[in-house]
Amino acid sequence: MKKSIHPDYHEIKVVMTDGTEFTTKSTLGKPGEVLKLDVDPLSHPAWTGGGTQLRENAGQVARFKKKFGNFKV
């Protein structure tokens, strides 16, 4: 492994949306830098389940049935 081509790997502090903090290693910024998250598993709908709707009428099958449901052979 060449010494001069890899970024510096150091510790940074990560602050979550609820204010909790943890330390991890990263190539981001300089040693001791703080990364404040705007979106994390505590606030994002993909993890919390908020803001999602299961809509049966928006699927391809539902659209097909709506378009051709009255068609008689």
mmCIF file of the N, C-alpha and C atoms, coordinates in Angstrom:
data_MODEL
# 
_entry.id   MODEL 
# 
loop_
_atom_site.group_PDB 
_atom_site.id 
_atom_site.type_symbol 
_atom_site.label_atom_id 
_atom_site.label_alt_id 
_atom_site.label_comp_id 
_atom_site.label_asym_id 
_atom_site.label_entity_id 
_atom_site.label_seq_id 
_atom_site.pdbx_PDB_ins_code 
_atom_site.Cartn_x 
_atom_site.Cartn_y 
_atom_site.Cartn_z 
_atom_site.occupancy 
_atom_site.B_iso_or_equiv 
_atom_site.pdbx_formal_charge 
_atom_site.auth_seq_id 
_atom_site.auth_comp_id 
_atom_site.auth_asym_id 
_atom_site.auth_atom_id 
_atom_site.pdbx_PDB_model_num 
ATOM 1   N N  . MET A 1 1  ? 0.840   -1.179  0.000   1.00 0.00 ? 1  MET A N  1 
ATOM 2   C CA . MET A 1 1  ? 0.000   0.000   0.000   1.00 0.00 ? 1  MET A CA 1 
ATOM 3   C C  . MET A 1 1  ? 0.883   1.238   0.000   1.00 0.00 ? 1  MET A C  1 
ATOM 4   N N  . LYS A 1 2  ? 0.675   2.130   -0.936  1.00 0.00 ? 2  LYS A N  1 
ATOM 5   C CA . LYS A 1 2  ? 1.468   3.357   -1.015  1.00 0.00 ? 2  LYS A CA 1 
ATOM 6   C C  . LYS A 1 2  ? 1.063   4.310   0.090   1.00 0.00 ? 2  LYS A C  1 
ATOM 7   N N  . LYS A 1 3  ? 2.008   4.949   0.703   1.00 0.00 ? 3  LYS A N  1 
ATOM 8   C CA . LYS A 1 3  ? 1.751   5.852   1.834   1.00 0.00 ? 3  LYS A CA 1 
ATOM 9   C C  . LYS A 1 3  ? 1.166   7.194   1.400   1.00 0.00 ? 3  LYS A C  1 
ATOM 10  N N  . SER A 1 4  ? 1.534   7.724   0.265   1.00 0.00 ? 4  SER A N  1 
ATOM 11  C CA . SER A 1 4  ? 1.184   9.102   -0.075  1.00 0.00 ? 4  SER A CA 1 
ATOM 12  C C  . SER A 1 4  ? -0.145  9.261   -0.822  1.00 0.00 ? 4  SER A C  1 
ATOM 13  N N  . ILE A 1 5  ? -0.817  8.170   -1.195  1.00 0.00 ? 5  ILE A N  1 
ATOM 14  C CA . ILE A 1 5  ? -2.020  8.331   -2.015  1.00 0.00 ? 5  ILE A CA 1 
ATOM 15  C C  . ILE A 1 5  ? -3.320  8.179   -1.235  1.00 0.00 ? 5  ILE A C  1 
ATOM 16  N N  . HIS A 1 6  ? -3.272  7.700   0.001   1.00 0.00 ? 6  HIS A N  1 
ATOM 17  C CA . HIS A 1 6  ? -4.491  7.466   0.762   1.00 0.00 ? 6  HIS A CA 1 
ATOM 18  C C  . HIS A 1 6  ? -4.822  8.642   1.673   1.00 0.00 ? 6  HIS A C  1 
ATOM 19  N N  . PRO A 1 7  ? -6.114  8.972   1.826   1.00 0.00 ? 7  PRO A N  1 
ATOM 20  C CA . PRO A 1 7  ? -6.496  10.083  2.702   1.00 0.00 ? 7  PRO A CA 1 
ATOM 21  C C  . PRO A 1 7  ? -6.233  9.740   4.173   1.00 0.00 ? 7  PRO A C  1 
ATOM 22  N N  . ASP A 1 8  ? -6.103  10.788  4.982   1.00 0.00 ? 8  ASP A N  1 
ATOM 23  C CA . ASP A 1 8  ? -5.875  10.627  6.412   1.00 0.00 ? 8  ASP A CA 1 
ATOM 24  C C  . ASP A 1 8  ? -7.127  10.043  7.068   1.00 0.00 ? 8  ASP A C  1 
ATOM 25  N N  . TYR A 1 9  ? -6.955  8.993   7.861   1.00 0.00 ? 9  TYR A N  1 
ATOM 26  C CA . TYR A 1 9  ? -8.047  8.309   8.546   1.00 0.00 ? 9  TYR A CA 1 
ATOM 27  C C  . TYR A 1 9  ? -7.945  8.658   10.020  1.00 0.00 ? 9  TYR A C  1 
ATOM 28  N N  . HIS A 1 10 ? -8.912  9.414   10.539  1.00 0.00 ? 10 HIS A N  1 
ATOM 29  C CA . HIS A 1 10 ? -8.824  9.960   11.890  1.00 0.00 ? 10 HIS A CA 1 
ATOM 30  C C  . HIS A 1 10 ? -10.194 9.925   12.569  1.00 0.00 ? 10 HIS A C  1 
ATOM 31  N N  . GLU A 1 11 ? -10.227 10.293  13.839  1.00 0.00 ? 11 GLU A N  1 
ATOM 32  C CA . GLU A 1 11 ? -11.481 10.302  14.590  1.00 0.00 ? 11 GLU A CA 1 
ATOM 33  C C  . GLU A 1 11 ? -12.220 11.621  14.407  1.00 0.00 ? 11 GLU A C  1 
ATOM 34  N N  . ILE A 1 12 ? -13.564 11.508  14.249  1.00 0.00 ? 12 ILE A N  1 
ATOM 35  C CA . ILE A 1 12 ? -14.436 12.674  14.211  1.00 0.00 ? 12 ILE A CA 1 
ATOM 36  C C  . ILE A 1 12 ? -15.611 12.408  15.146  1.00 0.00 ? 12 ILE A C  1 
ATOM 37  N N  . LYS A 1 13 ? -16.334 13.461  15.500  1.00 0.00 ? 13 LYS A N  1 
ATOM 38  C CA . LYS A 1 13 ? -17.519 13.331  16.343  1.00 0.00 ? 13 LYS A CA 1 
ATOM 39  C C  . LYS A 1 13 ? -18.750 13.521  15.468  1.00 0.00 ? 13 LYS A C  1 
ATOM 40  N N  . VAL A 1 14 ? -19.734 12.620  15.609  1.00 0.00 ? 14 VAL A N  1 
ATOM 41  C CA . VAL A 1 14 ? -20.984 12.688  14.850  1.00 0.00 ? 14 VAL A CA 1 
ATOM 42  C C  . VAL A 1 14 ? -22.101 13.061  15.814  1.00 0.00 ? 14 VAL A C  1 
ATOM 43  N N  . VAL A 1 15 ? -22.884 14.103  15.461  1.00 0.00 ? 15 VAL A N  1 
ATOM 44  C CA . VAL A 1 15 ? -24.011 14.547  16.278  1.00 0.00 ? 15 VAL A CA 1 
ATOM 45  C C  . VAL A 1 15 ? -25.288 14.214  15.520  1.00 0.00 ? 15 VAL A C  1 
ATOM 46  N N  . MET A 1 16 ? -26.137 13.378  16.138  1.00 0.00 ? 16 MET A N  1 
ATOM 47  C CA . MET A 1 16 ? -27.386 12.957  15.517  1.00 0.00 ? 16 MET A CA 1 
ATOM 48  C C  . MET A 1 16 ? -28.434 14.068  15.670  1.00 0.00 ? 16 MET A C  1 
ATOM 49  N N  . THR A 1 17 ? -29.610 13.891  15.038  1.00 0.00 ? 17 THR A N  1 
ATOM 50  C CA . THR A 1 17 ? -30.644 14.929  15.064  1.00 0.00 ? 17 THR A CA 1 
ATOM 51  C C  . THR A 1 17 ? -31.226 15.145  16.456  1.00 0.00 ? 17 THR A C  1 
ATOM 52  N N  . ASP A 1 18 ? -31.175 14.127  17.314  1.00 0.00 ? 18 ASP A N  1 
ATOM 53  C CA . ASP A 1 18 ? -31.707 14.293  18.669  1.00 0.00 ? 18 ASP A CA 1 
ATOM 54  C C  . ASP A 1 18 ? -30.656 14.797  19.651  1.00 0.00 ? 18 ASP A C  1 
ATOM 55  N N  . GLY A 1 19 ? -29.452 15.087  19.174  1.00 0.00 ? 19 GLY A N  1 
ATOM 56  C CA . GLY A 1 19 ? -28.404 15.637  20.027  1.00 0.00 ? 19 GLY A CA 1 
ATOM 57  C C  . GLY A 1 19 ? -27.422 14.615  20.569  1.00 0.00 ? 19 GLY A C  1 
ATOM 58  N N  . THR A 1 20 ? -27.689 13.330  20.405  1.00 0.00 ? 20 THR A N  1 
ATOM 59  C CA . THR A 1 20 ? -26.735 12.330  20.871  1.00 0.00 ? 20 THR A CA 1 
ATOM 60  C C  . THR A 1 20 ? -25.485 12.377  20.011  1.00 0.00 ? 20 THR A C  1 
ATOM 61  N N  . GLU A 1 21 ? -24.369 12.009  20.616  1.00 0.00 ? 21 GLU A N  1 
ATOM 62  C CA . GLU A 1 21 ? -23.083 12.087  19.937  1.00 0.00 ? 21 GLU A CA 1 
ATOM 63  C C  . GLU A 1 21 ? -22.369 10.756  20.031  1.00 0.00 ? 21 GLU A C  1 
ATOM 64  N N  . PHE A 1 22 ? -21.529 10.485  19.039  1.00 0.00 ? 22 PHE A N  1 
ATOM 65  C CA . PHE A 1 22 ? -20.624 9.353   19.111  1.00 0.00 ? 22 PHE A CA 1 
ATOM 66  C C  . PHE A 1 22 ? -19.382 9.663   18.291  1.00 0.00 ? 22 PHE A C  1 
ATOM 67  N N  . THR A 1 23 ? -18.309 8.943   18.579  1.00 0.00 ? 23 THR A N  1 
ATOM 68  C CA . THR A 1 23 ? -17.050 9.142   17.886  1.00 0.00 ? 23 THR A CA 1 
ATOM 69  C C  . THR A 1 23 ? -16.819 7.970   16.949  1.00 0.00 ? 23 THR A C  1 
ATOM 70  N N  . THR A 1 24 ? -16.345 8.284   15.754  1.00 0.00 ? 24 THR A N  1 
ATOM 71  C CA . THR A 1 24 ? -16.046 7.255   14.774  1.00 0.00 ? 24 THR A CA 1 
ATOM 72  C C  . THR A 1 24 ? -14.817 7.672   13.979  1.00 0.00 ? 24 THR A C  1 
ATOM 73  N N  . LYS A 1 25 ? -14.310 6.782   13.175  1.00 0.00 ? 25 LYS A N  1 
ATOM 74  C CA . LYS A 1 25 ? -13.175 7.113   12.312  1.00 0.00 ? 25 LYS A CA 1 
ATOM 75  C C  . LYS A 1 25 ? -13.686 7.408   10.915  1.00 0.00 ? 25 LYS A C  1 
ATOM 76  N N  . SER A 1 26 ? -13.060 8.394   10.267  1.00 0.00 ? 26 SER A N  1 
ATOM 77  C CA . SER A 1 26 ? -13.501 8.826   8.948   1.00 0.00 ? 26 SER A CA 1 
ATOM 78  C C  . SER A 1 26 ? -12.364 9.536   8.225   1.00 0.00 ? 26 SER A C  1 
ATOM 79  N N  . THR A 1 27 ? -12.534 9.734   6.929   1.00 0.00 ? 27 THR A N  1 
ATOM 80  C CA . THR A 1 27 ? -11.597 10.544  6.154   1.00 0.00 ? 27 THR A CA 1 
ATOM 81  C C  . THR A 1 27 ? -12.135 11.963  5.980   1.00 0.00 ? 27 THR A C  1 
ATOM 82  N N  . LEU A 1 28 ? -13.286 12.268  6.587   1.00 0.00 ? 28 LEU A N  1 
ATOM 83  C CA . LEU A 1 28 ? -13.912 13.583  6.477   1.00 0.00 ? 28 LEU A CA 1 
ATOM 84  C C  . LEU A 1 28 ? -13.123 14.636  7.243   1.00 0.00 ? 28 LEU A C  1 
ATOM 85  N N  . GLY A 1 29 ? -12.838 15.739  6.611   1.00 0.00 ? 29 GLY A N  1 
ATOM 86  C CA . GLY A 1 29 ? -12.257 16.897  7.279   1.00 0.00 ? 29 GLY A CA 1 
ATOM 87  C C  . GLY A 1 29 ? -10.957 16.643  7.998   1.00 0.00 ? 29 GLY A C  1 
ATOM 88  N N  . LYS A 1 30 ? -10.851 17.251  9.181   1.00 0.00 ? 30 LYS A N  1 
ATOM 89  C CA . LYS A 1 30 ? -9.638  17.173  9.988   1.00 0.00 ? 30 LYS A CA 1 
ATOM 90  C C  . LYS A 1 30 ? -9.924  16.412  11.280  1.00 0.00 ? 30 LYS A C  1 
ATOM 91  N N  . PRO A 1 31 ? -8.882  15.934  11.961  1.00 0.00 ? 31 PRO A N  1 
ATOM 92  C CA . PRO A 1 31 ? -9.099  15.239  13.234  1.00 0.00 ? 31 PRO A CA 1 
ATOM 93  C C  . PRO A 1 31 ? -9.866  16.115  14.221  1.00 0.00 ? 31 PRO A C  1 
ATOM 94  N N  . GLY A 1 32 ? -10.867 15.535  14.883  1.00 0.00 ? 32 GLY A N  1 
ATOM 95  C CA . GLY A 1 32 ? -11.661 16.264  15.866  1.00 0.00 ? 32 GLY A CA 1 
ATOM 96  C C  . GLY A 1 32 ? -12.822 17.047  15.294  1.00 0.00 ? 32 GLY A C  1 
ATOM 97  N N  . GLU A 1 33 ? -13.011 17.022  13.993  1.00 0.00 ? 33 GLU A N  1 
ATOM 98  C CA . GLU A 1 33 ? -14.105 17.769  13.366  1.00 0.00 ? 33 GLU A CA 1 
ATOM 99  C C  . GLU A 1 33 ? -15.459 17.180  13.775  1.00 0.00 ? 33 GLU A C  1 
ATOM 100 N N  . VAL A 1 34 ? -16.515 18.011  13.737  1.00 0.00 ? 34 VAL A N  1 
ATOM 101 C CA . VAL A 1 34 ? -17.860 17.590  14.131  1.00 0.00 ? 34 VAL A CA 1 
ATOM 102 C C  . VAL A 1 34 ? -18.733 17.500  12.884  1.00 0.00 ? 34 VAL A C  1 
ATOM 103 N N  . LEU A 1 35 ? -19.419 16.356  12.722  1.00 0.00 ? 35 LEU A N  1 
ATOM 104 C CA . LEU A 1 35 ? -20.358 16.147  11.625  1.00 0.00 ? 35 LEU A CA 1 
ATOM 105 C C  . LEU A 1 35 ? -21.758 16.166  12.214  1.00 0.00 ? 35 LEU A C  1 
ATOM 106 N N  . LYS A 1 36 ? -22.565 17.174  11.859  1.00 0.00 ? 36 LYS A N  1 
ATOM 107 C CA . LYS A 1 36 ? -23.943 17.278  12.347  1.00 0.00 ? 36 LYS A CA 1 
ATOM 108 C C  . LYS A 1 36 ? -24.873 16.726  11.272  1.00 0.00 ? 36 LYS A C  1 
ATOM 109 N N  . LEU A 1 37 ? -25.631 15.709  11.635  1.00 0.00 ? 37 LEU A N  1 
ATOM 110 C CA . LEU A 1 37 ? -26.524 15.062  10.681  1.00 0.00 ? 37 LEU A CA 1 
ATOM 111 C C  . LEU A 1 37 ? -27.857 15.805  10.597  1.00 0.00 ? 37 LEU A C  1 
ATOM 112 N N  . ASP A 1 38 ? -28.361 15.986  9.367   1.00 0.00 ? 38 ASP A N  1 
ATOM 113 C CA . ASP A 1 38 ? -29.694 16.545  9.144   1.00 0.00 ? 38 ASP A CA 1 
ATOM 114 C C  . ASP A 1 38 ? -30.733 15.435  9.107   1.00 0.00 ? 38 ASP A C  1 
ATOM 115 N N  . VAL A 1 39 ? -30.330 14.270  8.619   1.00 0.00 ? 39 VAL A N  1 
ATOM 116 C CA . VAL A 1 39 ? -31.219 13.114  8.501   1.00 0.00 ? 39 VAL A CA 1 
ATOM 117 C C  . VAL A 1 39 ? -30.481 11.913  9.056   1.00 0.00 ? 39 VAL A C  1 
ATOM 118 N N  . ASP A 1 40 ? -31.146 11.149  9.891   1.00 0.00 ? 40 ASP A N  1 
ATOM 119 C CA . ASP A 1 40 ? -30.569 9.931   10.447  1.00 0.00 ? 40 ASP A CA 1 
ATOM 120 C C  . ASP A 1 40 ? -31.685 8.915   10.689  1.00 0.00 ? 40 ASP A C  1 
ATOM 121 N N  . PRO A 1 41 ? -31.369 7.709   11.142  1.00 0.00 ? 41 PRO A N  1 
ATOM 122 C CA . PRO A 1 41 ? -32.410 6.704   11.340  1.00 0.00 ? 41 PRO A CA 1 
ATOM 123 C C  . PRO A 1 41 ? -33.494 7.107   12.340  1.00 0.00 ? 41 PRO A C  1 
ATOM 124 N N  . LEU A 1 42 ? -33.243 8.100   13.179  1.00 0.00 ? 42 LEU A N  1 
ATOM 125 C CA . LEU A 1 42 ? -34.246 8.537   14.138  1.00 0.00 ? 42 LEU A CA 1 
ATOM 126 C C  . LEU A 1 42 ? -35.283 9.471   13.511  1.00 0.00 ? 42 LEU A C  1 
ATOM 127 N N  . SER A 1 43 ? -34.934 10.107  12.394  1.00 0.00 ? 43 SER A N  1 
ATOM 128 C CA . SER A 1 43 ? -35.838 11.110  11.827  1.00 0.00 ? 43 SER A CA 1 
ATOM 129 C C  . SER A 1 43 ? -36.300 10.816  10.401  1.00 0.00 ? 43 SER A C  1 
ATOM 130 N N  . HIS A 1 44 ? -35.664 9.906   9.694   1.00 0.00 ? 44 HIS A N  1 
ATOM 131 C CA . HIS A 1 44 ? -35.998 9.668   8.294   1.00 0.00 ? 44 HIS A CA 1 
ATOM 132 C C  . HIS A 1 44 ? -37.181 8.697   8.161   1.00 0.00 ? 44 HIS A C  1 
ATOM 133 N N  . PRO A 1 45 ? -38.160 9.018   7.314   1.00 0.00 ? 45 PRO A N  1 
ATOM 134 C CA . PRO A 1 45 ? -39.345 8.170   7.161   1.00 0.00 ? 45 PRO A CA 1 
ATOM 135 C C  . PRO A 1 45 ? -39.032 6.742   6.709   1.00 0.00 ? 45 PRO A C  1 
ATOM 136 N N  . ALA A 1 46 ? -37.918 6.534   6.021   1.00 0.00 ? 46 ALA A N  1 
ATOM 137 C CA . ALA A 1 46 ? -37.585 5.187   5.582   1.00 0.00 ? 46 ALA A CA 1 
ATOM 138 C C  . ALA A 1 46 ? -37.344 4.265   6.765   1.00 0.00 ? 46 ALA A C  1 
ATOM 139 N N  . TRP A 1 47 ? -36.853 4.808   7.878   1.00 0.00 ? 47 TRP A N  1 
ATOM 140 C CA . TRP A 1 47 ? -36.596 4.004   9.064   1.00 0.00 ? 47 TRP A CA 1 
ATOM 141 C C  . TRP A 1 47 ? -37.725 4.110   10.088  1.00 0.00 ? 47 TRP A C  1 
ATOM 142 N N  . THR A 1 48 ? -38.385 5.240   10.169  1.00 0.00 ? 48 THR A N  1 
ATOM 143 C CA . THR A 1 48 ? -39.409 5.436   11.193  1.00 0.00 ? 48 THR A CA 1 
ATOM 144 C C  . THR A 1 48 ? -40.775 4.944   10.747  1.00 0.00 ? 48 THR A C  1 
ATOM 145 N N  . GLY A 1 49 ? -40.990 4.829   9.439   1.00 0.00 ? 49 GLY A N  1 
ATOM 146 C CA . GLY A 1 49 ? -42.283 4.392   8.929   1.00 0.00 ? 49 GLY A CA 1 
ATOM 147 C C  . GLY A 1 49 ? -43.282 5.529   8.812   1.00 0.00 ? 49 GLY A C  1 
ATOM 148 N N  . GLY A 1 50 ? -42.898 6.716   9.181   1.00 0.00 ? 50 GLY A N  1 
ATOM 149 C CA . GLY A 1 50 ? -43.805 7.859   9.092   1.00 0.00 ? 50 GLY A CA 1 
ATOM 150 C C  . GLY A 1 50 ? -43.892 8.395   7.688   1.00 0.00 ? 50 GLY A C  1 
ATOM 151 N N  . GLY A 1 51 ? -45.035 8.903   7.349   1.00 0.00 ? 51 GLY A N  1 
ATOM 152 C CA . GLY A 1 51 ? -45.201 9.549   6.055   1.00 0.00 ? 51 GLY A CA 1 
ATOM 153 C C  . GLY A 1 51 ? -45.341 8.590   4.889   1.00 0.00 ? 51 GLY A C  1 
ATOM 154 N N  . THR A 1 52 ? -45.428 7.305   5.151   1.00 0.00 ? 52 THR A N  1 
ATOM 155 C CA . THR A 1 52 ? -45.574 6.362   4.055   1.00 0.00 ? 52 THR A CA 1 
ATOM 156 C C  . THR A 1 52 ? -47.016 5.907   3.958   1.00 0.00 ? 52 THR A C  1 
ATOM 157 N N  . GLN A 1 53 ? -47.450 5.663   2.747   1.00 0.00 ? 53 GLN A N  1 
ATOM 158 C CA . GLN A 1 53 ? -48.810 5.203   2.518   1.00 0.00 ? 53 GLN A CA 1 
ATOM 159 C C  . GLN A 1 53 ? -48.774 4.013   1.570   1.00 0.00 ? 53 GLN A C  1 
ATOM 160 N N  . LEU A 1 54 ? -49.508 3.008   1.899   1.00 0.00 ? 54 LEU A N  1 
ATOM 161 C CA . LEU A 1 54 ? -49.651 1.875   1.014   1.00 0.00 ? 54 LEU A CA 1 
ATOM 162 C C  . LEU A 1 54 ? -50.911 2.100   0.185   1.00 0.00 ? 54 LEU A C  1 
ATOM 163 N N  . ARG A 1 55 ? -50.723 2.357   -1.101  1.00 0.00 ? 55 ARG A N  1 
ATOM 164 C CA . ARG A 1 55 ? -51.852 2.657   -1.973  1.00 0.00 ? 55 ARG A CA 1 
ATOM 165 C C  . ARG A 1 55 ? -52.005 1.553   -2.998  1.00 0.00 ? 55 ARG A C  1 
ATOM 166 N N  . GLU A 1 56 ? -53.061 0.788   -2.874  1.00 0.00 ? 56 GLU A N  1 
ATOM 167 C CA . GLU A 1 56 ? -53.326 -0.303  -3.808  1.00 0.00 ? 56 GLU A CA 1 
ATOM 168 C C  . GLU A 1 56 ? -53.742 0.237   -5.168  1.00 0.00 ? 56 GLU A C  1 
ATOM 169 N N  . ASN A 1 57 ? -54.414 1.377   -5.199  1.00 0.00 ? 57 ASN A N  1 
ATOM 170 C CA . ASN A 1 57 ? -54.931 1.897   -6.463  1.00 0.00 ? 57 ASN A CA 1 
ATOM 171 C C  . ASN A 1 57 ? -53.863 2.554   -7.328  1.00 0.00 ? 57 ASN A C  1 
ATOM 172 N N  . ALA A 1 58 ? -52.621 2.623   -6.862  1.00 0.00 ? 58 ALA A N  1 
ATOM 173 C CA . ALA A 1 58 ? -51.574 3.264   -7.648  1.00 0.00 ? 58 ALA A CA 1 
ATOM 174 C C  . ALA A 1 58 ? -50.704 2.249   -8.373  1.00 0.00 ? 58 ALA A C  1 
ATOM 175 N N  . GLY A 1 59 ? -50.937 0.939   -8.162  1.00 0.00 ? 59 GLY A N  1 
ATOM 176 C CA . GLY A 1 59 ? -50.112 -0.092  -8.776  1.00 0.00 ? 59 GLY A CA 1 
ATOM 177 C C  . GLY A 1 59 ? -50.470 -0.338  -10.225 1.00 0.00 ? 59 GLY A C  1 
ATOM 178 N N  . GLN A 1 60 ? -49.601 -1.083  -10.909 1.00 0.00 ? 60 GLN A N  1 
ATOM 179 C CA . GLN A 1 60 ? -49.826 -1.370  -12.325 1.00 0.00 ? 60 GLN A CA 1 
ATOM 180 C C  . GLN A 1 60 ? -51.066 -2.222  -12.542 1.00 0.00 ? 60 GLN A C  1 
ATOM 181 N N  . VAL A 1 61 ? -51.284 -3.194  -11.664 1.00 0.00 ? 61 VAL A N  1 
ATOM 182 C CA . VAL A 1 61 ? -52.457 -4.059  -11.814 1.00 0.00 ? 61 VAL A CA 1 
ATOM 183 C C  . VAL A 1 61 ? -53.737 -3.249  -11.644 1.00 0.00 ? 61 VAL A C  1 
ATOM 184 N N  . ALA A 1 62 ? -53.752 -2.366  -10.645 1.00 0.00 ? 62 ALA A N  1 
ATOM 185 C CA . ALA A 1 62 ? -54.940 -1.541  -10.410 1.00 0.00 ? 62 ALA A CA 1 
ATOM 186 C C  . ALA A 1 62 ? -55.209 -0.618  -11.594 1.00 0.00 ? 62 ALA A C  1 
ATOM 187 N N  . ARG A 1 63 ? -54.158 -0.053  -12.166 1.00 0.00 ? 63 ARG A N  1 
ATOM 188 C CA . ARG A 1 63 ? -54.348 0.816   -13.338 1.00 0.00 ? 63 ARG A CA 1 
ATOM 189 C C  . ARG A 1 63 ? -54.856 0.019   -14.537 1.00 0.00 ? 63 ARG A C  1 
ATOM 190 N N  . PHE A 1 64 ? -54.336 -1.206  -14.706 1.00 0.00 ? 64 PHE A N  1 
ATOM 191 C CA . PHE A 1 64 ? -54.799 -2.060  -15.805 1.00 0.00 ? 64 PHE A CA 1 
ATOM 192 C C  . PHE A 1 64 ? -56.277 -2.390  -15.637 1.00 0.00 ? 64 PHE A C  1 
ATOM 193 N N  . LYS A 1 65 ? -56.662 -2.773  -14.411 1.00 0.00 ? 65 LYS A N  1 
ATOM 194 C CA . LYS A 1 65 ? -58.063 -3.115  -14.155 1.00 0.00 ? 65 LYS A CA 1 
ATOM 195 C C  . LYS A 1 65 ? -58.969 -1.900  -14.345 1.00 0.00 ? 65 LYS A C  1 
ATOM 196 N N  . LYS A 1 66 ? -58.495 -0.742  -13.970 1.00 0.00 ? 66 LYS A N  1 
ATOM 197 C CA . LYS A 1 66 ? -59.294 0.475   -14.146 1.00 0.00 ? 66 LYS A CA 1 
ATOM 198 C C  . LYS A 1 66 ? -59.488 0.785   -15.628 1.00 0.00 ? 66 LYS A C  1 
ATOM 199 N N  . LYS A 1 67 ? -58.429 0.586   -16.402 1.00 0.00 ? 67 LYS A N  1 
ATOM 200 C CA . LYS A 1 67 ? -58.483 0.908   -17.822 1.00 0.00 ? 67 LYS A CA 1 
ATOM 201 C C  . LYS A 1 67 ? -59.268 -0.123  -18.617 1.00 0.00 ? 67 LYS A C  1 
ATOM 202 N N  . PHE A 1 68 ? -59.074 -1.410  -18.308 1.00 0.00 ? 68 PHE A N  1 
ATOM 203 C CA . PHE A 1 68 ? -59.688 -2.476  -19.103 1.00 0.00 ? 68 PHE A CA 1 
ATOM 204 C C  . PHE A 1 68 ? -60.689 -3.313  -18.344 1.00 0.00 ? 68 PHE A C  1 
ATOM 205 N N  . GLY A 1 69 ? -61.129 -2.863  -17.162 1.00 0.00 ? 69 GLY A N  1 
ATOM 206 C CA . GLY A 1 69 ? -62.036 -3.634  -16.339 1.00 0.00 ? 69 GLY A CA 1 
ATOM 207 C C  . GLY A 1 69 ? -63.394 -3.902  -16.971 1.00 0.00 ? 69 GLY A C  1 
ATOM 208 N N  . ASN A 1 70 ? -63.896 -2.985  -17.767 1.00 0.00 ? 70 ASN A N  1 
ATOM 209 C CA . ASN A 1 70 ? -65.201 -3.145  -18.398 1.00 0.00 ? 70 ASN A CA 1 
ATOM 210 C C  . ASN A 1 70 ? -65.125 -3.792  -19.769 1.00 0.00 ? 70 ASN A C  1 
ATOM 211 N N  . PHE A 1 71 ? -63.932 -4.168  -20.191 1.00 0.00 ? 71 PHE A N  1 
ATOM 212 C CA . PHE A 1 71 ? -63.749 -4.764  -21.510 1.00 0.00 ? 71 PHE A CA 1 
ATOM 213 C C  . PHE A 1 71 ? -64.250 -6.197  -21.511 1.00 0.00 ? 71 PHE A C  1 
ATOM 214 N N  . LYS A 1 72 ? -65.173 -6.528  -22.412 1.00 0.00 ? 72 LYS A N  1 
ATOM 215 C CA . LYS A 1 72 ? -65.747 -7.871  -22.508 1.00 0.00 ? 72 LYS A CA 1 
ATOM 216 C C  . LYS A 1 72 ? -65.255 -8.524  -23.797 1.00 0.00 ? 72 LYS A C  1 
ATOM 217 N N  . VAL A 1 73 ? -64.896 -9.795  -23.712 1.00 0.00 ? 73 VAL A N  1 
ATOM 218 C CA . VAL A 1 73 ? -64.406 -10.522 -24.890 1.00 0.00 ? 73 VAL A CA 1 
ATOM 219 C C  . VAL A 1 73 ? -65.526 -11.208 -25.600 1.00 0.00 ? 73 VAL A C  1 
# 
